[in-house]
Amino acid sequence: MKHTPRRNRWFLLLLPLVLGIGGVLLSLTLFRSTPGPDEVPSRGSSSVARAEAPPPGAPRAPGVGPPRVQAPVLSAAEAEREAERALWRERLERARFSLDSYRSSTRYPPESRPIEEHPDQVYPASPERRQPLGKEQGDIALRLKQEKVFVVGEEVVRFFVGCENRHTGQPLSCEVHSATAHEAPHMELAGQMAPMPLTFNDSGHSGDDVAGDGQWTASFQPARQGFAMFEGTLRVDFRVRAQNNAEGGAFFDILFTAAPPATFTGKVREVVEGGHLRLYLGLQVRKAGRYVFAARVDDEAGVPFAYLNFNDELQAGPREVPLYISGLQLHDKNPDFPLRLRDVDGFLLHERGDPDRSLVKALPGLVHTTGVYTLDRFSRDEWTSEERARYLAEFGKDVAEAQQHLDALAGAGAP
C-alpha cells in the first residue's frame, strides 16, 4: 500500500478551508454590488445614489417610509413673538377661569348657601368614633358616641360605650367600671374644681335603652352635677375592662354654658321680601354682642337644601334673627314647597378668652314649615355687594389686559 506524501496530505486538508473562504468573499462582493430597494444607479455615473420620491398615490416599495416634510424655519424674531403669544394665551385662560369661578361661587349671598357646600353641617354635631382599647389590646376596639357636643343650661347629654373586634367588627362584652367629669386640661383654671363621678350602666335604666345589649350608657346634666357656675369645656374620662381582663380608657368632651346669653322665643315670622324668602326668628337677648347662628332647610320631601347663617351685632332686649333663602337659589335648585326650617343653633362670640363663646340653647328638629310659593314670586338676580363688584372688576381687568396683548401680537405678526 502506497502512502501519500505528508505535504500532499496537508494540502488536501487545507483545500476545503480555502474554497470556503473564497466563497464567502465572493458572496460579500456580489451583495455589495447589488443595489438595495432605496438605491438606483445615477445617470452618467456608476456610483449608487438615493432614489427620488415616488409621486403622490404611487405604491411604495417594502420598507420605504413616507417622505420627510421639512418644518418651516422661523426667524429669531418670529420665534420670540410666538413664545410671547403662547404665554399670553395661557394668561388669558387663567384670567378667564378666575373670573368665571369667582362669579359662579358668589352668585348667592354668604347668608344663603347650597347645603352641599357644608357637608359637615348638614346635621348638628353628634360625633361617633372608633379607637383601640389600648396599646396592648390590639384586637379590641371601643365604639364611642355622644348625643351632642354643645350643652346649655339644664340640658342632659348621654354617652355610649361598646366594644368590638377591631378586625371583624363583631361585638365583644366589656364593662365601663369607672368614670369622672371634670374641667378639660386645656382650660385656664383647670383643676380648681373637684371631679364628679359618673355611672355607666347596661341595665335598661338611667338613660340606657336596652338591657344587656353591650352598650354602656351614662347621662350627664352638668348644671345639676357640680358645674352650675361653670362655662367652657368639660371632659368625661372613663375606664373599660374587656375580656381576659384587658383594660383601657378614653374620654368625651362637651362645651357647656350654664347661663345662655339669649333665648329663642319659638316665634317665626315669614315674608317674601326683596325677591327672597325671609324667616325672622324671635330672640330674647340678655347680653349684647356679636351673635352667630346657623340653620338648615329641607325641601318638602326632607332632602337637605340650604344652609342659612347670621353673623352680626345684636342689642339686648327682644330681637329677631333675620334668616333668608336667596331667590336665585330657589330658581336654580327648584325645591318642592313647603320648605322646612330645622336645627337652629348659635352662640355669642367673645373677642378674647377661653371659651371663645357662650352658647344659646339650640332649637333641634323641625322649627318652622313655610307656605307654598311659585317661583315667579322670587328674584333671579345674582347677589351684589361693593366687595363683589370690586373683585369682579379686578378679575375683568386681568382678562382684558391678556386679550389686548394677544390682539397686539396678532397685529404685529400680520404681513
C-alpha positions as CSV (number, residue, x, y, z in Angstrom):
1,M,0.0,0.0,0.0
2,K,1.4,3.3,-1.1
3,H,1.5,6.2,1.4
4,T,0.6,9.7,0.3
5,P,3.4,12.1,1.0
6,R,3.0,14.3,4.1
7,R,3.0,17.5,2.0
8,N,0.1,16.3,-0.1
9,R,-1.9,15.3,2.9
10,W,-1.7,18.9,4.4
11,F,-2.8,20.3,1.0
12,L,-5.8,18.1,0.9
13,L,-6.8,19.1,4.4
14,L,-6.5,22.9,3.7
15,L,-8.3,22.8,0.3
16,P,-11.9,22.8,1.7
17,L,-11.0,25.7,4.0
18,V,-9.5,27.8,1.2
19,L,-12.6,27.1,-1.0
20,G,-15.0,28.1,1.8
21,I,-13.2,31.4,2.5
22,G,-13.3,32.2,-1.2
23,G,-17.0,31.6,-1.4
24,V,-17.7,33.9,1.4
25,L,-15.6,36.7,-0.1
26,L,-17.4,36.2,-3.5
27,S,-20.8,36.5,-1.8
28,L,-19.9,39.7,0.0
29,T,-18.7,41.2,-3.2
30,L,-21.9,40.3,-5.1
31,F,-24.0,41.7,-2.1
32,R,-22.2,45.0,-2.1
33,S,-22.6,45.4,-5.8
34,T,-26.4,44.8,-5.9
35,P,-28.5,48.0,-5.5
36,G,-30.9,48.0,-2.5
37,P,-34.5,49.0,-2.6
38,D,-33.6,52.6,-1.9
39,E,-30.8,52.8,-4.4
40,V,-30.6,53.1,-8.2
41,P,-27.6,54.0,-10.3
42,S,-27.4,57.7,-11.1
43,R,-27.4,58.8,-14.7
44,G,-24.0,59.1,-16.2
45,S,-22.3,57.7,-13.2
46,S,-21.5,54.2,-11.9
47,S,-21.9,55.3,-8.2
48,V,-25.0,54.5,-6.2
49,A,-27.5,57.3,-5.3
50,R,-30.7,57.7,-3.2
51,A,-33.8,57.2,-5.4
52,E,-36.2,60.1,-5.9
53,A,-39.5,60.0,-4.0
54,P,-42.4,58.4,-5.9
55,P,-45.3,60.7,-7.0
56,P,-48.3,61.0,-4.6
57,G,-50.5,58.0,-4.6
58,A,-47.9,55.7,-6.1
59,P,-47.2,52.4,-4.3
60,R,-44.0,52.3,-2.2
61,A,-41.5,49.6,-2.1
62,P,-41.5,47.5,1.1
63,G,-39.6,49.2,3.9
64,V,-39.7,52.6,2.4
65,G,-41.4,55.2,4.7
66,P,-43.2,58.5,3.8
67,P,-41.1,61.4,2.6
68,R,-40.0,63.8,5.3
69,V,-41.6,67.2,5.4
70,Q,-39.2,70.0,6.3
71,A,-40.7,72.2,9.1
72,P,-40.6,75.9,8.3
73,V,-37.7,77.6,9.9
74,L,-38.7,80.7,12.0
75,S,-36.6,83.6,12.3
76,A,-35.4,84.6,15.8
77,A,-38.0,87.5,15.9
78,E,-40.8,85.2,14.8
79,A,-39.9,82.5,17.4
80,E,-39.8,85.1,20.1
81,R,-43.2,86.5,19.1
82,E,-44.7,83.0,19.0
83,A,-43.4,82.3,22.5
84,E,-44.9,85.5,23.8
85,R,-48.2,84.7,22.2
86,A,-48.3,81.3,23.9
87,L,-47.5,83.0,27.2
88,W,-50.4,85.5,26.9
89,R,-52.8,82.8,25.7
90,E,-52.1,80.9,28.9
91,R,-52.5,84.1,31.0
92,L,-55.8,84.8,29.3
93,E,-57.1,81.3,30.1
94,R,-56.1,81.6,33.7
95,A,-57.7,85.1,34.0
96,R,-61.0,83.8,32.5
97,F,-61.0,80.8,34.8
98,S,-60.5,83.1,37.9
99,L,-63.3,85.4,36.8
100,D,-65.8,82.7,36.0
101,S,-65.0,80.8,39.2
102,Y,-65.5,83.8,41.4
103,R,-68.6,84.9,39.7
104,S,-70.1,81.4,40.0
105,S,-69.2,80.9,43.7
106,T,-70.6,84.3,44.7
107,R,-73.9,84.1,42.8
108,Y,-75.7,83.6,46.2
109,P,-75.2,85.7,49.3
110,P,-73.0,84.4,52.1
111,E,-76.1,84.1,54.4
112,S,-77.9,81.6,52.0
113,R,-75.8,78.8,50.5
114,P,-76.4,75.4,49.0
115,I,-76.1,72.9,51.8
116,E,-73.8,70.7,49.7
117,E,-71.1,73.3,50.3
118,H,-71.2,72.4,54.0
119,P,-71.4,68.6,54.2
120,D,-70.2,68.7,57.8
121,Q,-73.1,71.0,58.8
122,V,-76.0,69.1,57.3
123,Y,-76.9,67.8,60.8
124,P,-75.8,69.1,64.2
125,A,-72.7,67.6,65.7
126,S,-73.3,64.1,67.2
127,P,-69.9,62.6,66.9
128,E,-69.1,58.9,66.8
129,R,-65.7,57.4,66.7
130,R,-63.8,54.1,67.0
131,Q,-60.5,53.7,68.7
132,P,-58.3,50.9,70.1
133,L,-58.9,49.9,73.8
134,G,-55.2,50.3,74.4
135,K,-51.7,49.7,73.0
136,E,-51.5,46.2,74.4
137,Q,-55.1,45.2,73.3
138,G,-54.7,45.5,69.5
139,D,-57.7,43.2,68.7
140,I,-60.2,45.2,70.8
141,A,-61.7,48.5,69.8
142,L,-64.1,50.9,71.5
143,R,-67.2,52.2,69.9
144,L,-67.9,55.7,71.2
145,K,-70.9,58.0,70.7
146,Q,-72.3,61.1,72.3
147,E,-75.7,62.8,71.7
148,K,-74.3,66.3,71.4
149,V,-71.2,68.4,71.9
150,F,-72.9,71.7,72.9
151,V,-74.8,71.6,76.2
152,V,-76.7,74.6,77.6
153,G,-78.4,75.3,80.9
154,E,-80.4,72.3,82.2
155,E,-79.8,70.1,79.2
156,V,-78.8,66.5,79.6
157,V,-76.3,64.7,77.3
158,R,-75.9,60.9,77.0
159,F,-72.6,59.0,76.3
160,F,-72.5,55.5,74.8
161,V,-69.6,53.0,75.0
162,G,-69.3,49.5,73.5
163,C,-66.5,47.1,72.5
164,E,-65.9,45.1,69.3
165,N,-63.3,43.1,67.5
166,R,-61.1,45.6,65.7
167,H,-60.7,43.4,62.6
168,T,-64.2,41.8,62.2
169,G,-66.4,44.4,64.0
170,Q,-68.0,41.6,66.0
171,P,-69.4,42.9,69.3
172,L,-67.4,41.9,72.4
173,S,-68.5,42.0,76.1
174,C,-67.0,44.7,78.2
175,E,-67.7,46.9,81.2
176,V,-67.2,50.6,82.0
177,H,-66.2,50.4,85.6
178,S,-65.3,54.0,86.5
179,A,-65.9,57.5,85.1
180,T,-65.5,61.1,86.2
181,A,-66.4,64.5,84.8
182,H,-64.0,67.5,85.2
183,E,-62.7,70.6,83.5
184,A,-60.8,69.9,80.3
185,P,-57.0,70.0,80.9
186,H,-56.5,72.9,78.4
187,M,-58.9,75.2,80.4
188,E,-57.1,78.2,82.0
189,L,-58.3,77.3,85.5
190,A,-58.3,73.5,85.2
191,G,-58.0,71.5,88.4
192,Q,-59.7,74.0,90.7
193,M,-63.0,72.1,90.7
194,A,-63.3,68.6,92.2
195,P,-64.0,65.8,89.7
196,M,-67.6,64.4,89.8
197,P,-68.2,60.7,89.5
198,L,-70.5,59.4,86.7
199,T,-72.1,55.9,86.3
200,F,-72.3,54.0,83.1
201,N,-74.8,51.1,83.0
202,D,-76.2,48.4,80.7
203,S,-79.4,47.7,82.7
204,G,-82.0,49.4,80.6
205,H,-82.5,52.2,83.2
206,S,-81.0,55.6,84.0
207,G,-80.7,56.6,80.3
208,D,-79.8,53.2,79.0
209,D,-82.2,52.0,76.2
210,V,-81.8,48.2,76.2
211,A,-80.5,46.0,79.0
212,G,-77.7,43.6,78.2
213,D,-77.0,44.8,74.6
214,G,-73.4,45.5,75.3
215,Q,-73.8,49.3,75.0
216,W,-73.0,51.1,78.3
217,T,-74.7,54.5,78.8
218,A,-74.2,57.4,81.1
219,S,-76.4,60.5,81.4
220,F,-74.8,63.8,82.4
221,Q,-76.5,67.0,83.4
222,P,-73.7,69.5,84.2
223,A,-75.9,72.1,85.8
224,R,-77.1,69.6,88.4
225,Q,-73.9,67.6,88.8
226,G,-71.4,70.1,90.2
227,F,-71.0,72.6,87.3
228,A,-73.8,75.1,87.6
229,M,-71.4,78.0,87.7
230,F,-69.0,76.7,85.0
231,E,-68.6,77.8,81.4
232,G,-66.2,76.1,79.0
233,T,-65.1,72.6,78.1
234,L,-65.9,69.6,80.3
235,R,-64.2,66.2,79.9
236,V,-65.7,62.8,80.9
237,D,-62.9,60.3,81.4
238,F,-63.7,56.6,81.8
239,R,-62.1,53.2,82.1
240,V,-63.2,50.0,80.3
241,R,-62.5,46.4,81.2
242,A,-62.9,43.8,78.4
243,Q,-62.4,40.1,78.0
244,N,-59.3,38.5,79.5
245,N,-59.1,41.4,81.9
246,A,-57.9,43.7,79.1
247,E,-58.3,47.3,80.2
248,G,-58.1,50.8,78.6
249,G,-59.7,54.2,78.7
250,A,-61.0,57.1,76.6
251,F,-62.9,60.4,77.1
252,F,-65.7,62.6,75.8
253,D,-65.6,66.4,75.6
254,I,-68.6,68.8,75.7
255,L,-68.8,72.6,75.6
256,F,-71.0,73.8,78.4
257,T,-72.7,77.2,79.1
258,A,-74.6,77.3,82.3
259,A,-76.4,80.7,81.7
260,P,-77.3,81.3,78.0
261,P,-76.8,84.9,76.8
262,A,-80.0,84.8,74.7
263,T,-83.1,82.6,74.3
264,F,-85.3,81.8,71.3
265,T,-88.9,82.6,71.8
266,G,-90.1,80.0,69.3
267,K,-91.9,82.5,67.1
268,V,-91.0,82.7,63.4
269,R,-92.2,85.5,61.0
270,E,-92.2,84.6,57.3
271,V,-92.4,87.1,54.4
272,V,-91.3,87.4,50.8
273,E,-89.2,90.5,50.7
274,G,-86.9,91.9,48.0
275,G,-87.3,88.8,45.9
276,H,-86.2,86.5,48.7
277,L,-87.9,84.2,51.3
278,R,-87.2,85.7,54.7
279,L,-87.6,84.0,58.1
280,Y,-87.3,86.1,61.2
281,L,-86.7,84.1,64.4
282,G,-87.8,85.7,67.7
283,L,-85.0,86.0,70.3
284,Q,-84.7,87.5,73.8
285,V,-81.2,88.9,74.1
286,R,-79.8,89.1,77.6
287,K,-76.2,90.1,76.7
288,A,-75.5,92.4,73.8
289,G,-72.7,91.4,71.3
290,R,-71.9,89.6,68.1
291,Y,-74.1,86.6,67.6
292,V,-73.6,83.7,65.1
293,F,-76.5,81.5,64.2
294,A,-76.9,78.6,61.7
295,A,-80.0,76.8,60.4
296,R,-80.8,74.1,57.9
297,V,-83.6,74.0,55.3
298,D,-85.1,70.8,53.7
299,D,-87.5,70.6,50.8
300,E,-91.0,69.1,51.1
301,A,-89.5,65.5,50.8
302,G,-87.0,66.1,53.6
303,V,-84.0,66.4,51.2
304,P,-81.4,68.9,52.6
305,F,-81.5,72.1,50.5
306,A,-80.0,75.2,52.1
307,Y,-77.6,76.3,54.9
308,L,-78.5,79.7,56.3
309,N,-76.4,81.7,58.7
310,F,-76.4,85.0,60.6
311,N,-73.3,86.9,61.9
312,D,-73.9,90.4,63.3
313,E,-74.3,92.5,66.4
314,L,-77.5,92.3,68.5
315,Q,-78.5,94.7,71.3
316,A,-80.1,93.5,74.5
317,G,-83.9,93.1,74.6
318,P,-86.5,91.4,72.2
319,R,-84.9,90.9,68.8
320,E,-85.4,88.9,65.6
321,V,-82.7,86.9,63.9
322,P,-83.1,87.5,60.1
323,L,-82.5,84.4,58.0
324,Y,-83.3,84.3,54.3
325,I,-83.2,82.0,51.3
326,S,-81.9,83.6,48.1
327,G,-84.4,84.0,45.3
328,L,-81.8,82.9,42.7
329,Q,-81.0,79.8,44.7
330,L,-84.7,78.9,44.7
331,H,-84.8,79.3,40.9
332,D,-81.6,77.3,40.4
333,K,-82.4,74.4,42.7
334,N,-86.2,74.5,42.3
335,P,-87.1,72.7,45.6
336,D,-90.5,71.3,46.3
337,F,-92.5,73.5,48.7
338,P,-93.3,73.8,51.5
339,L,-89.8,74.1,52.9
340,R,-88.8,73.1,56.4
341,L,-86.5,75.1,58.7
342,R,-84.8,72.8,61.2
343,D,-81.9,72.5,63.7
344,V,-81.1,76.1,64.6
345,D,-78.1,76.7,66.8
346,G,-75.8,79.6,67.7
347,F,-73.7,81.5,70.2
348,L,-72.4,84.8,71.5
349,L,-68.9,85.3,70.2
350,H,-66.2,86.5,72.7
351,E,-63.4,88.7,71.4
352,R,-60.9,87.1,73.8
353,G,-60.6,84.4,76.4
354,D,-61.4,80.7,76.7
355,P,-64.0,79.7,76.0
356,D,-64.5,81.9,72.9
357,R,-68.3,81.7,73.0
358,S,-71.4,81.4,75.2
359,L,-73.9,79.0,73.8
360,V,-77.6,79.8,73.0
361,K,-79.8,76.8,73.6
362,A,-80.5,75.2,70.2
363,L,-83.8,74.6,68.5
364,P,-83.4,70.9,67.5
365,G,-85.6,69.3,64.8
366,L,-88.4,71.0,62.9
367,V,-88.7,74.7,63.7
368,H,-91.0,76.1,61.0
369,T,-92.8,75.0,57.8
370,T,-93.1,77.6,55.1
371,G,-96.0,78.3,52.8
372,V,-96.2,77.1,49.2
373,Y,-95.0,79.6,46.6
374,T,-94.5,79.7,42.8
375,L,-91.0,80.7,41.6
376,D,-92.3,83.9,39.9
377,R,-92.5,85.4,43.4
378,F,-88.7,85.4,43.7
379,S,-85.9,87.3,42.0
380,R,-83.4,85.8,39.6
381,D,-80.8,88.5,40.3
382,E,-77.3,87.5,41.5
383,W,-76.2,88.7,44.9
384,T,-74.4,92.0,44.7
385,S,-72.1,93.9,47.1
386,E,-69.4,96.5,47.0
387,E,-66.8,93.9,47.6
388,R,-68.1,91.5,44.9
389,A,-68.3,94.3,42.4
390,R,-64.7,95.3,43.1
391,Y,-63.4,91.8,42.8
392,L,-65.3,91.2,39.5
393,A,-63.9,94.4,38.1
394,E,-60.3,93.4,39.0
395,F,-60.7,89.9,37.5
396,G,-62.3,91.5,34.4
397,K,-59.2,93.8,34.1
398,D,-56.9,90.8,34.0
399,V,-59.0,89.3,31.2
400,A,-59.0,92.5,29.2
401,E,-55.2,93.0,29.6
402,A,-54.4,89.5,28.4
403,Q,-56.7,89.8,25.4
404,Q,-55.2,93.2,24.5
405,H,-51.7,91.8,24.5
406,L,-52.8,88.9,22.3
407,D,-54.6,91.2,19.8
408,A,-51.4,93.4,19.6
409,L,-49.2,90.4,19.0
410,A,-51.6,89.2,16.3
411,G,-51.5,92.6,14.6
412,A,-47.7,92.7,14.8
413,G,-47.4,89.4,13.1
414,A,-49.7,90.2,10.2
415,P,-48.0,90.7,6.8
